[in-house]
Amino acid sequence: MAFFKVKVQRECNTTRHFNVVATRPQEALQAAALQLRDEGVADAKSIEVIGQISSLRD
């Protein structure tokens, strides 16, 4: 497992960053999308993996 930092751009031009645990970058995107769905966020324009990080605190 690896830690990834994911950036979400919303339609209201706000940016949100997530730290997620996944084995591949594609899984990090899926984890971020599921977290957004669980929080009721429906206006995401883009989700991108910024990079791999060393811990969830970074």
Distance bins in CASP14 RR format, pairs under 12 A and 6 or more apart:
PFRMAT RR
TARGET T0000
AUTHOR 0000-0000-0000
RMODE 2
METHOD distances of the structure
MODEL  1
1 20 0 0 0 0 0 1 0 0 0 0 0
1 21 1 0 1 0 0 0 0 0 0 0 0
1 22 1 0 0 1 0 0 0 0 0 0 0
1 23 1 0 1 0 0 0 0 0 0 0 0
1 24 0 0 0 0 0 1 0 0 0 0 0
1 27 0 0 0 0 1 0 0 0 0 0 0
1 28 0 0 0 0 0 1 0 0 0 0 0
1 31 0 0 0 0 0 1 0 0 0 0 0
1 52 0 0 0 0 0 1 0 0 0 0 0
1 55 0 0 0 0 0 1 0 0 0 0 0
1 56 0 0 0 0 0 1 0 0 0 0 0
2 19 0 0 0 0 0 1 0 0 0 0 0
2 20 0 0 0 0 1 0 0 0 0 0 0
2 21 1 0 0 1 0 0 0 0 0 0 0
2 22 1 0 0 1 0 0 0 0 0 0 0
2 23 1 0 0 1 0 0 0 0 0 0 0
2 24 0 0 0 0 1 0 0 0 0 0 0
2 25 0 0 0 0 1 0 0 0 0 0 0
2 27 0 0 0 0 1 0 0 0 0 0 0
2 28 0 0 0 0 1 0 0 0 0 0 0
2 31 0 0 0 0 0 1 0 0 0 0 0
2 49 0 0 0 0 0 1 0 0 0 0 0
2 51 0 0 0 0 1 0 0 0 0 0 0
2 52 1 0 1 0 0 0 0 0 0 0 0
2 53 0 0 0 0 1 0 0 0 0 0 0
2 54 0 0 0 0 1 0 0 0 0 0 0
2 55 0 0 0 0 0 1 0 0 0 0 0
2 56 0 0 0 0 0 1 0 0 0 0 0
3 18 0 0 0 0 0 1 0 0 0 0 0
3 19 1 0 0 1 0 0 0 0 0 0 0
3 20 1 0 0 1 0 0 0 0 0 0 0
3 21 1 0 1 0 0 0 0 0 0 0 0
3 22 0 0 0 0 1 0 0 0 0 0 0
3 23 0 0 0 0 0 1 0 0 0 0 0
3 25 0 0 0 0 0 1 0 0 0 0 0
3 27 0 0 0 0 0 1 0 0 0 0 0
3 28 0 0 0 0 1 0 0 0 0 0 0
3 31 0 0 0 0 0 1 0 0 0 0 0
3 49 0 0 0 0 0 1 0 0 0 0 0
3 50 0 0 0 0 0 1 0 0 0 0 0
3 51 0 0 0 0 1 0 0 0 0 0 0
3 52 1 0 0 1 0 0 0 0 0 0 0
3 53 1 0 1 0 0 0 0 0 0 0 0
3 54 1 0 0 1 0 0 0 0 0 0 0
3 55 1 0 0 1 0 0 0 0 0 0 0
3 56 1 0 1 0 0 0 0 0 0 0 0
3 57 0 0 0 0 1 0 0 0 0 0 0
3 58 1 0 0 1 0 0 0 0 0 0 0
4 17 0 0 0 0 0 1 0 0 0 0 0
4 18 0 0 0 0 1 0 0 0 0 0 0
4 19 1 0 0 1 0 0 0 0 0 0 0
4 20 1 0 1 0 0 0 0 0 0 0 0
4 21 1 0 0 1 0 0 0 0 0 0 0
4 22 1 0 1 0 0 0 0 0 0 0 0
4 23 0 0 0 0 1 0 0 0 0 0 0
4 24 0 0 0 0 1 0 0 0 0 0 0
4 25 1 0 0 1 0 0 0 0 0 0 0
4 26 0 0 0 0 0 1 0 0 0 0 0
4 27 0 0 0 0 1 0 0 0 0 0 0
4 28 1 1 0 0 0 0 0 0 0 0 0
4 29 0 0 0 0 1 0 0 0 0 0 0
4 30 0 0 0 0 0 1 0 0 0 0 0
4 31 0 0 0 0 1 0 0 0 0 0 0
4 32 0 0 0 0 1 0 0 0 0 0 0
4 47 0 0 0 0 0 1 0 0 0 0 0
4 48 0 0 0 0 0 1 0 0 0 0 0
4 49 1 0 1 0 0 0 0 0 0 0 0
4 50 1 0 0 1 0 0 0 0 0 0 0
4 51 1 0 1 0 0 0 0 0 0 0 0
4 52 1 0 1 0 0 0 0 0 0 0 0
4 53 1 0 0 1 0 0 0 0 0 0 0
4 54 0 0 0 0 0 1 0 0 0 0 0
4 55 0 0 0 0 0 1 0 0 0 0 0
4 56 0 0 0 0 1 0 0 0 0 0 0
4 58 0 0 0 0 0 1 0 0 0 0 0
5 16 0 0 0 0 0 1 0 0 0 0 0
5 17 1 0 0 1 0 0 0 0 0 0 0
5 18 1 0 0 1 0 0 0 0 0 0 0
5 19 1 0 1 0 0 0 0 0 0 0 0
5 20 0 0 0 0 1 0 0 0 0 0 0
5 21 0 0 0 0 0 1 0 0 0 0 0
5 22 0 0 0 0 0 1 0 0 0 0 0
5 25 0 0 0 0 0 1 0 0 0 0 0
5 28 0 0 0 0 1 0 0 0 0 0 0
5 29 0 0 0 0 0 1 0 0 0 0 0
5 31 0 0 0 0 0 1 0 0 0 0 0
5 32 0 0 0 0 1 0 0 0 0 0 0
5 47 0 0 0 0 0 1 0 0 0 0 0
5 48 0 0 0 0 1 0 0 0 0 0 0
5 49 1 0 0 1 0 0 0 0 0 0 0
5 50 1 0 1 0 0 0 0 0 0 0 0
5 51 1 0 1 0 0 0 0 0 0 0 0
5 52 1 0 0 1 0 0 0 0 0 0 0
5 53 1 0 1 0 0 0 0 0 0 0 0
5 54 0 0 0 0 0 1 0 0 0 0 0
5 55 0 0 0 0 0 1 0 0 0 0 0
5 56 0 0 0 0 1 0 0 0 0 0 0
5 57 0 0 0 0 0 1 0 0 0 0 0
5 58 1 0 0 1 0 0 0 0 0 0 0
6 15 0 0 0 0 0 1 0 0 0 0 0
6 16 0 0 0 0 1 0 0 0 0 0 0
6 17 1 0 0 1 0 0 0 0 0 0 0
6 18 1 0 1 0 0 0 0 0 0 0 0
6 19 1 0 0 1 0 0 0 0 0 0 0
6 20 1 0 1 0 0 0 0 0 0 0 0
6 21 0 0 0 0 0 1 0 0 0 0 0
6 22 0 0 0 0 1 0 0 0 0 0 0
6 25 0 0 0 0 1 0 0 0 0 0 0
6 26 0 0 0 0 0 1 0 0 0 0 0
6 27 0 0 0 0 0 1 0 0 0 0 0
6 28 1 0 1 0 0 0 0 0 0 0 0
6 29 1 0 0 1 0 0 0 0 0 0 0
6 30 0 0 0 0 0 1 0 0 0 0 0
6 31 1 0 0 1 0 0 0 0 0 0 0
6 32 1 0 1 0 0 0 0 0 0 0 0
6 33 0 0 0 0 1 0 0 0 0 0 0
6 34 0 0 0 0 0 1 0 0 0 0 0
6 35 0 0 0 0 1 0 0 0 0 0 0
6 36 0 0 0 0 1 0 0 0 0 0 0
6 44 0 0 0 0 0 1 0 0 0 0 0
6 46 0 0 0 0 0 1 0 0 0 0 0
6 47 1 0 0 1 0 0 0 0 0 0 0
6 48 1 0 0 1 0 0 0 0 0 0 0
6 49 1 0 1 0 0 0 0 0 0 0 0
6 50 1 0 0 1 0 0 0 0 0 0 0
6 51 0 0 0 0 1 0 0 0 0 0 0
6 52 0 0 0 0 0 1 0 0 0 0 0
6 53 0 0 0 0 0 1 0 0 0 0 0
6 56 0 0 0 0 0 1 0 0 0 0 0
7 14 0 0 0 0 0 1 0 0 0 0 0
7 15 1 0 0 1 0 0 0 0 0 0 0
7 16 1 0 0 1 0 0 0 0 0 0 0
7 17 1 0 1 0 0 0 0 0 0 0 0
7 18 0 0 0 0 1 0 0 0 0 0 0
7 19 0 0 0 0 0 1 0 0 0 0 0
7 20 0 0 0 0 0 1 0 0 0 0 0
7 28 0 0 0 0 0 1 0 0 0 0 0
7 29 0 0 0 0 0 1 0 0 0 0 0
7 32 0 0 0 0 1 0 0 0 0 0 0
7 44 0 0 0 0 0 1 0 0 0 0 0
7 45 0 0 0 0 0 1 0 0 0 0 0
7 46 0 0 0 0 1 0 0 0 0 0 0
7 47 1 0 0 1 0 0 0 0 0 0 0
7 48 1 0 1 0 0 0 0 0 0 0 0
7 49 1 0 0 1 0 0 0 0 0 0 0
7 50 1 0 1 0 0 0 0 0 0 0 0
7 51 0 0 0 0 1 0 0 0 0 0 0
8 14 0 0 0 0 1 0 0 0 0 0 0
8 15 1 0 0 1 0 0 0 0 0 0 0
8 16 1 0 1 0 0 0 0 0 0 0 0
8 17 1 0 0 1 0 0 0 0 0 0 0
8 18 1 0 0 1 0 0 0 0 0 0 0
8 20 0 0 0 0 0 1 0 0 0 0 0
8 28 0 0 0 0 0 1 0 0 0 0 0
8 29 0 0 0 0 1 0 0 0 0 0 0
8 31 0 0 0 0 0 1 0 0 0 0 0
8 32 1 0 0 1 0 0 0 0 0 0 0
8 33 0 0 0 0 1 0 0 0 0 0 0
8 35 0 0 0 0 1 0 0 0 0 0 0
8 36 1 0 0 1 0 0 0 0 0 0 0
8 37 0 0 0 0 0 1 0 0 0 0 0
8 39 0 0 0 0 0 1 0 0 0 0 0
8 41 1 0 0 1 0 0 0 0 0 0 0
8 43 0 0 0 0 0 1 0 0 0 0 0
8 44 1 0 1 0 0 0 0 0 0 0 0
8 45 0 0 0 0 1 0 0 0 0 0 0
8 46 1 0 0 1 0 0 0 0 0 0 0
8 47 1 0 1 0 0 0 0 0 0 0 0
8 48 0 0 0 0 1 0 0 0 0 0 0
8 49 0 0 0 0 0 1 0 0 0 0 0
8 50 0 0 0 0 0 1 0 0 0 0 0
9 15 1 0 1 0 0 0 0 0 0 0 0
9 16 0 0 0 0 1 0 0 0 0 0 0
9 17 0 0 0 0 0 1 0 0 0 0 0
9 32 0 0 0 0 0 1 0 0 0 0 0
9 36 0 0 0 0 0 1 0 0 0 0 0
9 41 0 0 0 0 0 1 0 0 0 0 0
9 43 0 0 0 0 1 0 0 0 0 0 0
9 44 1 0 0 1 0 0 0 0 0 0 0
9 45 1 0 1 0 0 0 0 0 0 0 0
9 46 1 0 1 0 0 0 0 0 0 0 0
9 47 1 0 0 1 0 0 0 0 0 0 0
9 48 0 0 0 0 1 0 0 0 0 0 0
9 50 0 0 0 0 0 1 0 0 0 0 0
10 16 1 0 0 1 0 0 0 0 0 0 0
10 36 0 0 0 0 1 0 0 0 0 0 0
10 39 0 0 0 0 0 1 0 0 0 0 0
10 40 0 0 0 0 0 1 0 0 0 0 0
10 41 1 0 0 1 0 0 0 0 0 0 0
10 42 0 0 0 0 1 0 0 0 0 0 0
10 43 1 0 1 0 0 0 0 0 0 0 0
10 44 1 0 1 0 0 0 0 0 0 0 0
10 45 1 0 0 1 0 0 0 0 0 0 0
10 46 0 0 0 0 1 0 0 0 0 0 0
10 47 0 0 0 0 0 1 0 0 0 0 0
11 41 0 0 0 0 0 1 0 0 0 0 0
11 42 0 0 0 0 1 0 0 0 0 0 0
11 43 1 0 1 0 0 0 0 0 0 0 0
11 44 1 0 0 1 0 0 0 0 0 0 0
11 45 1 0 1 0 0 0 0 0 0 0 0
11 46 0 0 0 0 0 1 0 0 0 0 0
12 41 0 0 0 0 0 1 0 0 0 0 0
12 42 0 0 0 0 0 1 0 0 0 0 0
12 43 1 0 0 1 0 0 0 0 0 0 0
12 44 0 0 0 0 0 1 0 0 0 0 0
12 45 0 0 0 0 1 0 0 0 0 0 0
13 43 0 0 0 0 0 1 0 0 0 0 0
13 45 0 0 0 0 1 0 0 0 0 0 0
13 46 0 0 0 0 0 1 0 0 0 0 0
14 41 0 0 0 0 0 1 0 0 0 0 0
14 43 0 0 0 0 1 0 0 0 0 0 0
14 44 0 0 0 0 0 1 0 0 0 0 0
14 45 0 0 0 0 0 1 0 0 0 0 0
15 44 0 0 0 0 0 1 0 0 0 0 0
15 45 0 0 0 0 0 1 0 0 0 0 0
15 46 0 0 0 0 1 0 0 0 0 0 0
15 47 0 0 0 0 0 1 0 0 0 0 0
15 48 0 0 0 0 0 1 0 0 0 0 0
15 50 0 0 0 0 0 1 0 0 0 0 0
16 32 0 0 0 0 1 0 0 0 0 0 0
16 35 0 0 0 0 1 0 0 0 0 0 0
16 36 0 0 0 0 1 0 0 0 0 0 0
16 39 0 0 0 0 1 0 0 0 0 0 0
16 41 0 0 0 0 1 0 0 0 0 0 0
16 43 0 0 0 0 0 1 0 0 0 0 0
16 44 0 0 0 0 1 0 0 0 0 0 0
16 45 0 0 0 0 0 1 0 0 0 0 0
16 46 0 0 0 0 0 1 0 0 0 0 0
16 47 0 0 0 0 1 0 0 0 0 0 0
16 48 0 0 0 0 0 1 0 0 0 0 0
16 50 0 0 0 0 0 1 0 0 0 0 0
17 28 0 0 0 0 0 1 0 0 0 0 0
17 32 0 0 0 0 1 0 0 0 0 0 0
17 35 0 0 0 0 0 1 0 0 0 0 0
17 47 0 0 0 0 0 1 0 0 0 0 0
17 48 0 0 0 0 0 1 0 0 0 0 0
17 49 0 0 0 0 0 1 0 0 0 0 0
17 50 1 0 0 1 0 0 0 0 0 0 0
17 51 0 0 0 0 0 1 0 0 0 0 0
17 53 0 0 0 0 0 1 0 0 0 0 0
17 56 0 0 0 0 0 1 0 0 0 0 0
17 58 0 0 0 0 0 1 0 0 0 0 0
18 28 0 0 0 0 1 0 0 0 0 0 0
18 29 0 0 0 0 0 1 0 0 0 0 0
18 30 0 0 0 0 0 1 0 0 0 0 0
18 31 1 0 0 1 0 0 0 0 0 0 0
18 32 1 0 1 0 0 0 0 0 0 0 0
18 33 0 0 0 0 0 1 0 0 0 0 0
18 34 0 0 0 0 0 1 0 0 0 0 0
18 35 1 0 0 1 0 0 0 0 0 0 0
18 36 0 0 0 0 1 0 0 0 0 0 0
18 38 0 0 0 0 0 1 0 0 0 0 0
18 39 0 0 0 0 0 1 0 0 0 0 0
18 41 0 0 0 0 0 1 0 0 0 0 0
18 44 0 0 0 0 0 1 0 0 0 0 0
18 47 0 0 0 0 1 0 0 0 0 0 0
18 48 0 0 0 0 0 1 0 0 0 0 0
18 49 0 0 0 0 1 0 0 0 0 0 0
18 50 0 0 0 0 1 0 0 0 0 0 0
18 51 0 0 0 0 0 1 0 0 0 0 0
18 53 0 0 0 0 0 1 0 0 0 0 0
18 56 0 0 0 0 1 0 0 0 0 0 0
19 28 0 0 0 0 1 0 0 0 0 0 0
19 31 0 0 0 0 0 1 0 0 0 0 0
19 32 0 0 0 0 1 0 0 0 0 0 0
19 35 0 0 0 0 0 1 0 0 0 0 0
19 49 0 0 0 0 0 1 0 0 0 0 0
19 50 0 0 0 0 0 1 0 0 0 0 0
19 51 0 0 0 0 0 1 0 0 0 0 0
19 52 0 0 0 0 0 1 0 0 0 0 0
19 53 1 0 0 1 0 0 0 0 0 0 0
19 54 0 0 0 0 0 1 0 0 0 0 0
19 55 0 0 0 0 1 0 0 0 0 0 0
19 56 1 0 1 0 0 0 0 0 0 0 0
19 57 1 0 0 1 0 0 0 0 0 0 0
19 58 1 0 0 1 0 0 0 0 0 0 0
20 26 0 0 0 0 0 1 0 0 0 0 0
20 27 0 0 0 0 1 0 0 0 0 0 0
20 28 1 0 1 0 0 0 0 0 0 0 0
20 29 0 0 0 0 1 0 0 0 0 0 0
20 30 0 0 0 0 1 0 0 0 0 0 0
20 31 1 0 1 0 0 0 0 0 0 0 0
20 32 1 0 1 0 0 0 0 0 0 0 0
20 33 0 0 0 0 0 1 0 0 0 0 0
20 34 0 0 0 0 1 0 0 0 0 0 0
20 35 1 0 0 1 0 0 0 0 0 0 0
20 36 0 0 0 0 0 1 0 0 0 0 0
20 47 0 0 0 0 0 1 0 0 0 0 0
20 49 0 0 0 0 1 0 0 0 0 0 0
20 50 0 0 0 0 0 1 0 0 0 0 0
20 51 0 0 0 0 0 1 0 0 0 0 0
20 52 0 0 0 0 0 1 0 0 0 0 0
20 53 0 0 0 0 1 0 0 0 0 0 0
20 56 0 0 0 0 1 0 0 0 0 0 0
21 27 0 0 0 0 1 0 0 0 0 0 0
21 28 0 0 0 0 1 0 0 0 0 0 0
21 30 0 0 0 0 0 1 0 0 0 0 0
21 31 1 0 0 1 0 0 0 0 0 0 0
21 32 0 0 0 0 0 1 0 0 0 0 0
21 35 0 0 0 0 0 1 0 0 0 0 0
21 52 0 0 0 0 0 1 0 0 0 0 0
21 53 0 0 0 0 0 1 0 0 0 0 0
21 55 0 0 0 0 0 1 0 0 0 0 0
21 56 1 0 0 1 0 0 0 0 0 0 0
22 28 1 0 1 0 0 0 0 0 0 0 0
22 29 0 0 0 0 1 0 0 0 0 0 0
22 30 1 0 0 1 0 0 0 0 0 0 0
22 31 1 0 1 0 0 0 0 0 0 0 0
22 32 0 0 0 0 1 0 0 0 0 0 0
22 33 0 0 0 0 0 1 0 0 0 0 0
22 34 0 0 0 0 0 1 0 0 0 0 0
22 35 0 0 0 0 0 1 0 0 0 0 0
22 49 0 0 0 0 1 0 0 0 0 0 0
22 51 0 0 0 0 0 1 0 0 0 0 0
22 52 0 0 0 0 1 0 0 0 0 0 0
22 53 0 0 0 0 0 1 0 0 0 0 0
22 56 0 0 0 0 0 1 0 0 0 0 0
23 30 0 0 0 0 0 1 0 0 0 0 0
23 31 0 0 0 0 0 1 0 0 0 0 0
23 52 0 0 0 0 0 1 0 0 0 0 0
24 30 0 0 0 0 1 0 0 0 0 0 0
24 31 0 0 0 0 0 1 0 0 0 0 0
24 49 0 0 0 0 1 0 0 0 0 0 0
24 52 0 0 0 0 0 1 0 0 0 0 0
25 31 0 0 0 0 0 1 0 0 0 0 0
25 32 0 0 0 0 0 1 0 0 0 0 0
25 47 0 0 0 0 0 1 0 0 0 0 0
25 48 0 0 0 0 1 0 0 0 0 0 0
25 49 1 0 1 0 0 0 0 0 0 0 0
25 50 0 0 0 0 0 1 0 0 0 0 0
25 51 1 0 0 1 0 0 0 0 0 0 0
25 52 0 0 0 0 1 0 0 0 0 0 0
26 32 0 0 0 0 0 1 0 0 0 0 0
26 33 0 0 0 0 0 1 0 0 0 0 0
26 47 0 0 0 0 0 1 0 0 0 0 0
26 48 0 0 0 0 0 1 0 0 0 0 0
26 49 0 0 0 0 1 0 0 0 0 0 0
27 33 0 0 0 0 0 1 0 0 0 0 0
27 34 0 0 0 0 0 1 0 0 0 0 0
27 49 0 0 0 0 1 0 0 0 0 0 0
28 34 0 0 0 0 0 1 0 0 0 0 0
28 35 0 0 0 0 0 1 0 0 0 0 0
28 47 0 0 0 0 1 0 0 0 0 0 0
28 48 0 0 0 0 1 0 0 0 0 0 0
28 49 1 0 1 0 0 0 0 0 0 0 0
28 50 0 0 0 0 1 0 0 0 0 0 0
28 51 0 0 0 0 1 0 0 0 0 0 0
28 52 0 0 0 0 1 0 0 0 0 0 0
28 53 0 0 0 0 0 1 0 0 0 0 0
29 35 0 0 0 0 0 1 0 0 0 0 0
29 36 0 0 0 0 0 1 0 0 0 0 0
29 44 0 0 0 0 0 1 0 0 0 0 0
29 46 0 0 0 0 0 1 0 0 0 0 0
29 47 1 0 1 0 0 0 0 0 0 0 0
29 48 1 0 0 1 0 0 0 0 0 0 0
29 49 1 0 0 1 0 0 0 0 0 0 0
29 50 0 0 0 0 0 1 0 0 0 0 0
29 51 0 0 0 0 0 1 0 0 0 0 0
30 36 0 0 0 0 0 1 0 0 0 0 0
30 37 0 0 0 0 0 1 0 0 0 0 0
30 47 0 0 0 0 1 0 0 0 0 0 0
30 49 0 0 0 0 0 1 0 0 0 0 0
31 37 0 0 0 0 0 1 0 0 0 0 0
31 38 0 0 0 0 0 1 0 0 0 0 0
31 47 0 0 0 0 0 1 0 0 0 0 0
31 49 0 0 0 0 0 1 0 0 0 0 0
32 38 0 0 0 0 0 1 0 0 0 0 0
32 39 0 0 0 0 0 1 0 0 0 0 0
32 41 0 0 0 0 0 1 0 0 0 0 0
32 44 0 0 0 0 1 0 0 0 0 0 0
32 46 0 0 0 0 0 1 0 0 0 0 0
32 47 1 0 1 0 0 0 0 0 0 0 0
32 48 0 0 0 0 1 0 0 0 0 0 0
32 49 0 0 0 0 1 0 0 0 0 0 0
32 50 0 0 0 0 0 1 0 0 0 0 0
33 39 0 0 0 0 0 1 0 0 0 0 0
33 40 0 0 0 0 0 1 0 0 0 0 0
33 41 0 0 0 0 1 0 0 0 0 0 0
33 42 0 0 0 0 0 1 0 0 0 0 0
33 44 1 0 0 1 0 0 0 0 0 0 0
33 46 0 0 0 0 0 1 0 0 0 0 0
33 47 1 0 0 1 0 0 0 0 0 0 0
33 48 0 0 0 0 0 1 0 0 0 0 0
33 49 0 0 0 0 0 1 0 0 0 0 0
34 40 0 0 0 0 0 1 0 0 0 0 0
34 41 0 0 0 0 0 1 0 0 0 0 0
34 44 0 0 0 0 0 1 0 0 0 0 0
34 47 0 0 0 0 0 1 0 0 0 0 0
35 41 0 0 0 0 1 0 0 0 0 0 0
35 44 0 0 0 0 0 1 0 0 0 0 0
35 47 0 0 0 0 0 1 0 0 0 0 0
36 42 0 0 0 0 1 0 0 0 0 0 0
36 43 0 0 0 0 1 0 0 0 0 0 0
36 44 1 0 1 0 0 0 0 0 0 0 0
36 45 0 0 0 0 0 1 0 0 0 0 0
36 46 0 0 0 0 0 1 0 0 0 0 0
36 47 1 0 0 1 0 0 0 0 0 0 0
37 43 0 0 0 0 0 1 0 0 0 0 0
37 44 0 0 0 0 1 0 0 0 0 0 0
37 47 0 0 0 0 0 1 0 0 0 0 0
41 47 0 0 0 0 0 1 0 0 0 0 0
50 58 0 0 0 0 0 1 0 0 0 0 0
51 58 0 0 0 0 0 1 0 0 0 0 0
52 58 0 0 0 0 1 0 0 0 0 0 0
END
